[in-house]
Amino acid sequence: MEPLWKLAYLLEPAPVTLILTAIAVTSGSAFRALNYGKEMEKNRDFSEASITLDRSQALMIPVMSSCSLLLMFYLFSSVSQLLTAFTAIASVSSLYFCISPYIANIRSNFGLTDPYVSNCCSKAFTRIQALILFLCFGIVVSWLISGHWILNNMLGISLCVAFVSHVRLPNIKICAMLLVCLFVYDIFWVFYSERFFGANVMVSVATQQASNPVHTVVNSLSLPGLQLITKKLELPVKIVFPRNLLGGVVPGYNAVDFMMLGLGDMAIPSMLLALVLSFDHRKSKDSVNPLDLQPSKGLKYIWYAVAGYSVGLVTALAAGILTHSPQPALLYLVPSTLGPIIVVSWRKKELAELWEGPTPDKIEKTHATEV
């Protein structure tokens, strides 16, 4: 048993930054999902813009994730360039999705004109939208050239936000089913996969670097600037922070090592946060206000979920420090987020409503009230 004083390592800049970033991303993804849903409902094209998982789809996610994990474990070197190209395209789209609302808000506040300038793929683009798209493209190209960890984090965060906004859970019943299945999935692939496959499949896949297709093309064409392009890339399936961030170095580790957290360890809890935030919104006559903690209205479910996520994440990192071994984060995050929501909703006599989700009548009533 490692001495408990080593938990002071959690106060190093890298783990503190990782924890704060993960909390901000999960809560921010939930609020972005709520706002996006309201936008789509207002435009009456919600069903085309997102996917609401049913029971069979929720059960298939761990199965498909396991198949993808094995595919990347055995064939990563063969498909890494294809994965990098696909990730780059998806990242441009997700960055645009994350940035565009803020730019639109600035344009609205300052009354800026934004004329249409072109058509692309049967869709009209305004001048500002074209500039945002160009900016997103530039960020992705910069990542392909440099492979810098900050750019990697930007792309990973944008993918997480876009995923949570477009893939939704209808109720706590489906959510609990998905979380429990992923709970088992994470434990198996981290703790037991070595017995069956000769290596820790989850850790092996998470730490592999992909071949950079840009480096391959420039090298094959003998173009100048090859030395400026990174040969290997960390795919944005995780957020990473160097252990020597701001000069802090955890004893016993190489200063160039990185602390990491998988994208799924933010995206999956974010789906629960998005679900309870939507429930908070339906229960309130006013729009959800993050700072609204009036005793008369009671603490909103979103804050129980955020607090639970924070506790679970710190516990997972502490367990990793004490055991000197990789930890399946969902082992700690699922009970710490789902548990408080179920207990609190049961005490408030709202568990049945959360469990089954909103009825069509209530959804229509909410739409009519907002209109």
C-alpha positions in Angstrom: 0.0 0.0 0.0 1.5 3.3 -1.1 1.6 6.0 1.6 -1.4 8.3 1.5 0.8 11.4 1.4 1.5 10.6 -2.3 -2.1 11.8 -3.0 -0.5 15.3 -2.6 0.6 14.7 -6.2 -3.0 15.5 -7.2 -2.1 19.1 -6.3 0.5 19.3 -9.1 -0.4 21.6 -12.0 -1.0 18.7 -14.5 -3.6 16.7 -12.5 -5.4 19.9 -11.3 -5.6 21.2 -14.9 -6.8 17.8 -16.1 -9.5 17.6 -13.4 -10.7 21.2 -14.0 -10.7 20.7 -17.8 -12.7 17.5 -17.6 -15.3 19.0 -15.3 -15.6 22.0 -17.6 -15.9 19.9 -20.7 -18.6 17.5 -19.2 -20.7 20.3 -17.8 -20.2 22.5 -20.9 -21.1 19.7 -23.2 -24.4 19.2 -21.3 -25.3 22.9 -21.6 -24.4 23.0 -25.3 -26.6 20.0 -25.9 -29.5 21.7 -24.1 -29.1 24.9 -26.2 -28.7 22.9 -29.4 -31.8 20.9 -28.7 -33.8 24.1 -28.1 -32.5 25.5 -31.4 -33.5 22.4 -33.3 -36.9 22.3 -31.6 -37.5 25.9 -32.5 -36.6 25.2 -36.1 -38.7 22.0 -36.1 -35.9 19.8 -37.4 -34.8 18.2 -34.1 -35.3 14.6 -35.3 -33.0 15.1 -38.2 -30.2 16.8 -36.3 -29.7 14.2 -33.5 -30.1 10.6 -32.5 -32.0 9.5 -29.4 -30.8 6.1 -28.4 -33.2 3.3 -27.7 -32.5 0.2 -25.7 -31.0 -1.9 -28.5 -28.8 0.9 -29.6 -27.6 1.5 -26.1 -26.7 -2.2 -25.7 -24.9 -2.2 -29.0 -22.5 0.7 -28.0 -20.3 -1.5 -25.7 -20.3 -4.3 -28.3 -19.3 -2.0 -31.1 -16.8 -0.3 -28.9 -15.2 -3.6 -28.0 -15.0 -4.6 -31.7 -13.4 -1.2 -32.5 -10.9 -1.6 -29.7 -9.8 -5.1 -30.9 -9.6 -3.8 -34.5 -7.3 -1.0 -33.4 -5.3 -3.3 -31.2 -4.5 -5.7 -34.0 -4.6 -3.5 -37.1 -3.8 0.0 -35.8 -0.7 0.3 -37.9 -2.6 -0.6 -41.1 -5.6 1.7 -40.6 -4.0 4.5 -38.6 -3.6 6.9 -41.6 -7.2 6.3 -42.6 -8.3 7.0 -39.0 -6.2 10.2 -38.9 -7.9 11.4 -42.1 -11.3 10.6 -40.9 -10.6 12.3 -37.5 -9.3 15.4 -39.3 -12.6 15.7 -41.3 -14.7 15.1 -38.2 -12.7 17.6 -36.2 -13.3 20.4 -38.7 -17.1 19.8 -38.4 -17.0 19.5 -34.6 -14.9 22.7 -34.2 -17.3 24.6 -36.5 -20.2 23.3 -34.3 -18.5 24.5 -31.1 -17.3 27.9 -32.4 -20.2 29.1 -34.5 -22.7 29.8 -31.7 -20.3 32.2 -30.0 -19.5 34.0 -33.2 -23.3 34.2 -34.0 -23.9 35.7 -30.5 -21.2 38.3 -31.0 -22.6 39.2 -34.5 -26.1 39.5 -33.0 -24.9 41.7 -30.1 -23.0 44.1 -32.3 -25.6 44.1 -35.1 -23.0 43.0 -37.7 -24.2 42.2 -41.2 -23.4 38.8 -42.6 -24.3 38.5 -46.3 -24.3 35.1 -48.1 -21.3 34.7 -50.3 -21.4 31.2 -51.7 -23.1 27.8 -51.9 -21.4 24.6 -50.9 -23.0 21.1 -51.0 -26.4 22.6 -51.6 -26.0 24.9 -48.5 -25.6 28.6 -48.5 -22.7 30.0 -46.5 -22.4 33.5 -45.1 -19.2 35.4 -45.0 -18.7 34.8 -41.3 -19.5 31.1 -41.6 -16.9 30.8 -44.3 -14.3 32.5 -42.1 -15.2 30.2 -39.2 -14.9 27.2 -41.5 -11.5 28.4 -42.7 -10.3 28.9 -39.1 -11.4 25.4 -38.2 -9.6 24.0 -41.2 -6.5 25.9 -40.3 -6.5 24.5 -36.7 -6.8 21.0 -38.0 -4.0 21.5 -40.5 -1.8 22.9 -37.7 -2.5 19.8 -35.7 -1.6 17.6 -38.6 1.7 19.4 -39.0 2.8 19.9 -35.4 0.8 17.3 -33.5 0.9 19.7 -30.5 -0.9 18.5 -27.4 -2.9 21.7 -27.0 -4.3 21.3 -30.5 -5.0 17.7 -29.8 -7.0 18.7 -26.7 -8.9 21.3 -28.7 -10.0 18.7 -31.2 -10.8 16.1 -28.6 -13.0 18.5 -26.6 -14.8 19.7 -29.7 -15.5 16.0 -30.7 -16.9 15.4 -27.2 -19.2 18.4 -27.3 -20.5 17.6 -30.8 -21.1 13.9 -29.8 -23.1 14.7 -26.7 -25.2 17.3 -28.6 -26.1 14.9 -31.4 -26.4 11.6 -29.5 -29.0 11.7 -26.7 -30.5 9.5 -24.0 -34.3 9.5 -23.6 -34.5 8.6 -19.9 -32.6 7.3 -16.9 -33.6 3.7 -17.7 -31.7 3.7 -21.0 -29.0 5.8 -19.4 -28.5 3.3 -16.5 -28.4 0.4 -18.9 -25.7 2.1 -21.1 -23.6 3.2 -18.1 -23.7 -0.2 -16.4 -22.7 -1.9 -19.7 -19.9 0.5 -20.2 -18.9 0.1 -16.5 -18.4 -3.6 -17.2 -16.7 -2.9 -20.5 -14.2 -0.5 -19.0 -13.3 -2.9 -16.1 -12.8 -5.9 -18.5 -10.7 -4.2 -21.1 -8.4 -2.5 -18.4 -8.1 -5.3 -15.8 -8.8 -8.6 -17.6 -8.0 -8.2 -21.3 -4.3 -9.1 -20.7 -5.4 -12.6 -19.7 -7.1 -13.2 -23.1 -5.0 -11.1 -25.5 -1.6 -11.0 -23.9 -1.6 -7.3 -23.3 -3.7 -4.6 -21.8 -5.8 -3.8 -24.8 -7.2 -0.5 -23.5 -3.9 0.9 -22.5 -2.1 -0.3 -25.7 -4.7 1.4 -27.9 -4.8 4.6 -25.8 -1.0 5.0 -26.0 -0.4 4.2 -29.7 0.5 6.9 -32.1 -0.9 7.1 -35.6 1.1 7.6 -38.7 0.7 11.1 -40.1 -0.7 11.0 -43.7 0.5 14.5 -44.4 4.1 13.4 -43.6 3.7 10.4 -45.8 2.4 12.5 -48.8 5.1 15.1 -48.4 7.8 12.5 -48.1 6.6 10.5 -51.1 6.5 13.7 -53.3 9.9 14.9 -51.9 8.4 18.3 -51.0 10.2 20.8 -48.9 9.5 21.2 -45.2 9.4 17.5 -44.3 11.4 18.1 -41.2 8.7 20.5 -39.9 5.9 17.9 -40.1 5.6 15.4 -37.2 5.8 11.7 -38.3 3.5 10.4 -35.6 0.3 11.8 -34.2 -1.7 11.4 -31.0 -5.3 11.0 -32.1 -7.7 13.2 -30.2 -9.4 10.3 -28.5 -8.2 11.7 -25.1 -7.0 14.9 -23.5 -3.4 15.0 -22.4 -1.3 17.3 -20.2 2.4 17.0 -19.7 3.4 16.1 -16.2 5.9 18.9 -16.1 3.1 21.5 -16.8 4.1 24.8 -15.3 7.2 23.3 -13.9 5.5 20.7 -11.7 7.0 17.2 -11.9 5.5 14.2 -10.2 8.4 12.2 -8.6 9.0 8.9 -10.2 7.9 9.9 -13.7 9.7 11.1 -16.7 9.1 14.9 -17.1 8.1 14.4 -20.7 5.3 11.9 -19.9 1.7 12.9 -20.2 -1.3 12.5 -17.9 -4.3 11.5 -20.0 -8.1 11.0 -19.8 -10.0 9.2 -22.4 -12.7 11.0 -24.4 -15.3 8.4 -23.4 -14.6 9.2 -19.7 -16.0 12.7 -20.5 -18.5 12.0 -23.2 -20.4 9.2 -21.5 -21.0 11.0 -18.2 -21.8 14.1 -20.2 -24.7 12.3 -21.7 -26.1 11.7 -18.2 -25.5 15.4 -17.4 -27.3 16.5 -20.6 -30.2 14.2 -19.7 -30.7 15.6 -16.2 -30.1 19.2 -17.4 -32.9 18.7 -19.9 -35.1 17.4 -17.0 -34.2 20.5 -14.9 -35.2 22.7 -17.8 -38.5 21.0 -18.3 -39.3 21.3 -14.5 -38.5 25.0 -14.5 -40.7 27.6 -16.1 -37.6 29.7 -16.7 -34.6 28.8 -18.8 -31.9 26.9 -16.9 -29.6 29.3 -15.1 -26.3 27.7 -13.9 -26.2 30.2 -11.0 -29.8 29.6 -9.9 -29.4 27.8 -6.5 -32.3 29.3 -4.6 -33.4 27.2 -1.7 -37.1 27.6 -2.7 -36.4 25.8 -5.9 -33.9 23.3 -4.6 -30.6 22.2 -6.0 -30.9 21.2 -9.6 -30.0 17.7 -10.6 -27.2 18.9 -12.9 -25.2 20.0 -9.9 -25.5 16.6 -8.1 -24.2 15.1 -11.3 -21.3 17.6 -11.7 -20.3 17.1 -8.0 -20.5 13.3 -8.4 -18.4 13.5 -11.6 -15.8 15.6 -9.8 -15.6 13.1 -6.9 -15.4 10.1 -9.2 -12.7 11.6 -11.3 -10.5 12.6 -8.3 -11.0 9.1 -6.9 -9.9 7.5 -10.2 -6.8 9.6 -10.4 -6.0 8.9 -6.7 -6.5 5.1 -7.2 -4.0 5.3 -10.2 -1.4 7.1 -8.0 -1.8 4.6 -5.1 -1.8 1.5 -7.3 0.7 2.6 -9.9 -1.5 1.0 -12.5 -4.0 2.3 -15.1 -7.6 2.6 -13.8 -10.9 2.2 -15.6 -12.3 5.7 -14.9 -15.9 4.5 -15.5 -15.5 2.2 -12.5 -15.5 5.3 -10.3 -17.5 7.7 -12.6 -20.6 5.6 -13.1 -21.5 5.1 -9.4 -20.5 8.7 -8.5 -22.8 10.2 -11.1 -25.7 7.8 -11.6 -25.9 7.0 -7.9 -26.7 10.5 -6.5 -29.2 11.2 -9.3 -31.2 8.0 -8.6 -31.1 8.6 -4.8 -32.0 12.2 -4.9 -34.8 11.7 -7.5 -36.2 8.9 -5.4 -36.2 11.1 -2.3 -37.9 13.9 -4.3 -40.5 11.3 -5.7 -39.3 12.1 -9.2 -37.5 8.9 -10.0 -40.5 7.4 -12.0 -40.6 10.5 -14.2 -36.9 10.5 -14.8 -36.9 6.7 -15.3 -39.5 6.7 -18.1 -38.7 10.1 -19.5 -41.0 12.8 -20.8 -44.3 11.8 -22.5 -45.2 13.3 -25.9 -47.9 15.4 -24.2 -45.3 17.0 -21.9 -42.9 17.6 -24.8 -45.6 19.4 -26.8 -46.6 21.4 -23.8 -43.0 22.5 -23.3 -42.7 23.5 -26.9 -46.0 25.5 -26.8 -44.8 27.3 -23.7 -41.5 28.3 -25.2 -43.1 29.5 -28.4 
